[in-house]
């Protein structure tokens, strides 16, 4: 212990949201968590949907995991998939809009199930499976993943400790300089994670996670999602509300609208959304559900930074573009 000298950041330790003493492992990224889940199941093959961030496949390939991709239908369910070998099966809680009932219904058809709750941080773990949570998608932290399952801590001593403070300055600089000015710094942190092996969650991230007001964030996200859905449900080509339950706290509002230039038009108005996983397009049929999402889904922000006035401002800009 070091005593005295200069003061550090004063972060109130109110506790992590998932503060389990056992059956939890804190790692550096969700992709690392999925690999760890494969190790827990003793599987070197995994079934994964085409519609998923390519960094997951890249990481698992480097770790020697065989990937079998499957299609999903417009109900976000595996489309006629038969699991034919000793393998893990990844089910993705897309955008955080799938209820626990729906996840369970899908999972019953498969074995060695991994539930990817990267976009559903507040969805309670299903302890009969392995549950993966990404913290960077919900909070301002530089890295982090929870793996929650029975005996999730297995192999913990094999993994090295991650350190993130060298590339975490973008979180502080954004407060003073804004998002655009420090985006390059943020990408340096992303590069660090992309180039990292599976590692334990950094002390910095764990400390930050111990000082978050989870209750208010959960409430704000749920309210923002409901308000956003009311604004867009008549123009959205999918129904993101269809599979929600009272435990659902989505990451974003997925708006599907047939304008390939909508992202660029929003960027020009200072609204930065991006497209998710355009690399999927050449891998699936042109008329597929995955193709529709990859080309036209806009992940509208509904997070704790925004109130209804901002949500209405975004809506006004989008509807003006639509005209």
Secondary structure, DSSP 8 states (H G I E B T S, - for coil): ---SSS----------SS--SSSEEEES-HHHHHHHHHHHHT-SEEEEESSS-HHHHHHHHHTT-EEEEE-B-TTSSB-S----SS-EEEEE-GGG---HHHHHHHHTT-SSEEEE-TT-TTS---TTSEEEEESTTTSS-SS-EEEESTTTTTTGGGSEE---GGG-HHHHHHHHH-TGGGHHHHHHHHHHHHT--SEE--HHHHHHHTT--HHHHHHHHHHHHHHHHHHHTTT-SS-TTTT--TT---SEEEEE-S-TTHHHHHHHTT-----S-GGGGGGS-TTSHHHHHHHHEEEEE-STT--HHHHHHHHHHHHHHH-
